[in-house]
Amino acid sequence: MPPPALAIPRTPLVAVYGTLKRGLRNHHWLDGAGFMGSDRLADVTLYDLGPFPGAKLESSHGVEIEVFEVEVRLLTGLDQLEDYRPHQPRQGLYDRAVHPTAFGPAWLYLYNPDVTGFTAIRQGGW
């Protein structure tokens, strides 16, 4: 996965599904980002991990996301918040991958650890 400075020219959008959504506790990390709109992803399942959700690439009935246009400094901050490690993406809490949305390809943070025993959310939002 490219570091933020290289990632933005390639994909300036980020899709969020948990505490980064508008009105939730970590949305301030997206201050200055442009809200593009909402979408539903049918190939992503969320898992309720307690204080936050984690996404896995699994079929669903459509989980709700919000898409934002971001700059390098915002993506860098999100990478830190999500414990994404560009040189060892599987070692952090989340990996970051480009995923199709109604607004174009967007970065989506995917949860690395095992989700056995956590409640799956296959429709709607967290």
C-alpha positions as CSV (number, residue, x, y, z in Angstrom):
1,M,0.0,0.0,0.0
2,P,1.5,3.4,-0.9
3,P,2.2,5.9,1.9
4,P,-0.2,8.9,2.1
5,A,1.9,11.2,-0.1
6,L,1.7,8.8,-2.9
7,A,-1.8,7.5,-2.2
8,I,-3.6,10.8,-2.5
9,P,-2.9,11.5,-6.2
10,R,-4.0,7.9,-6.9
11,T,-7.1,7.9,-4.7
12,P,-8.2,11.1,-2.9
13,L,-11.3,9.6,-1.3
14,V,-11.8,7.7,1.9
15,A,-14.8,5.6,2.9
16,V,-15.7,5.4,6.6
17,Y,-18.1,3.2,8.5
18,G,-17.6,3.7,12.2
19,T,-16.5,6.4,14.7
20,L,-15.3,8.6,11.8
21,K,-18.8,9.1,10.4
22,R,-20.5,12.5,10.8
23,G,-21.7,13.1,14.3
24,L,-19.6,10.4,15.9
25,R,-16.7,10.8,18.3
26,N,-13.7,10.6,15.8
27,H,-15.2,12.6,13.0
28,H,-13.0,15.5,14.0
29,W,-10.1,13.6,12.3
30,L,-11.9,14.5,9.0
31,D,-12.0,18.3,9.7
32,G,-11.4,19.9,6.3
33,A,-12.4,16.9,4.3
34,G,-15.1,17.3,1.7
35,F,-18.2,15.1,2.3
36,M,-19.1,13.4,-1.0
37,G,-22.1,11.4,0.2
38,S,-23.3,8.1,1.6
39,D,-23.3,4.7,-0.1
40,R,-23.8,1.0,0.8
41,L,-21.3,-1.7,0.2
42,A,-22.6,-5.3,-0.4
43,D,-19.2,-6.9,-0.3
44,V,-18.2,-5.6,3.2
45,T,-19.4,-6.9,6.6
46,L,-18.9,-4.9,9.8
47,Y,-18.1,-6.5,13.1
48,D,-19.1,-4.8,16.4
49,L,-15.9,-4.8,18.4
50,G,-17.4,-2.8,21.2
51,P,-16.0,0.7,21.1
52,F,-15.6,0.6,17.3
53,P,-16.4,-1.6,14.3
54,G,-14.1,-3.5,12.0
55,A,-14.7,-4.2,8.4
56,K,-14.0,-7.5,6.5
57,L,-14.4,-8.2,2.8
58,E,-17.4,-10.5,3.1
59,S,-20.8,-10.5,1.4
60,S,-23.5,-8.5,3.1
61,H,-26.9,-6.9,2.4
62,G,-25.3,-3.5,2.2
63,V,-23.4,-1.7,5.0
64,E,-23.6,2.1,5.2
65,I,-20.5,4.2,4.6
66,E,-19.7,7.8,4.1
67,V,-17.2,9.0,1.5
68,F,-14.9,12.0,2.0
69,E,-12.3,13.7,-0.2
70,V,-9.1,14.0,1.8
71,E,-5.7,15.6,1.6
72,V,-2.3,14.0,2.5
73,R,-2.3,15.4,6.1
74,L,-5.8,13.9,6.8
75,L,-4.9,10.5,5.4
76,T,-1.7,10.5,7.4
77,G,-3.8,11.2,10.6
78,L,-6.3,8.5,9.7
79,D,-3.4,6.0,9.2
80,Q,-2.2,6.8,12.7
81,L,-5.7,6.6,14.2
82,E,-6.3,3.2,12.5
83,D,-2.8,1.9,13.3
84,Y,-2.2,1.3,9.6
85,R,1.5,0.5,8.9
86,P,2.4,1.2,5.3
87,H,5.5,-1.0,5.3
88,Q,3.8,-3.8,7.2
89,P,0.1,-3.5,6.5
90,R,-0.8,-6.9,8.1
91,Q,0.9,-6.0,11.4
92,G,-1.3,-3.0,12.2
93,L,-4.8,-3.1,13.5
94,Y,-6.1,-2.1,10.1
95,D,-4.9,-2.4,6.5
96,R,-5.9,0.1,3.9
97,A,-7.2,-0.9,0.5
98,V,-8.8,0.8,-2.5
99,H,-12.5,-0.1,-2.8
100,P,-15.2,0.9,-5.3
101,T,-17.9,3.3,-4.1
102,A,-20.6,5.3,-5.9
103,F,-18.2,8.3,-5.8
104,G,-15.2,6.4,-7.3
105,P,-12.5,4.4,-5.8
106,A,-11.9,5.2,-2.1
107,W,-9.5,4.0,0.6
108,L,-11.3,1.7,3.1
109,Y,-9.7,0.5,6.3
110,L,-10.0,-3.3,6.8
111,Y,-9.7,-4.9,10.2
112,N,-6.7,-7.3,10.4
113,P,-7.4,-9.4,13.6
114,D,-9.7,-12.4,13.7
115,V,-13.3,-11.5,14.4
116,T,-14.5,-14.9,15.7
117,G,-17.0,-14.3,18.5
118,F,-17.9,-10.7,17.5
119,T,-21.4,-9.8,16.1
120,A,-21.5,-9.4,12.4
121,I,-23.4,-6.4,10.9
122,R,-24.4,-7.4,7.4
123,Q,-26.9,-4.6,6.8
124,G,-27.2,-1.0,7.8
125,G,-24.6,0.7,10.0
126,W,-22.8,0.5,13.2
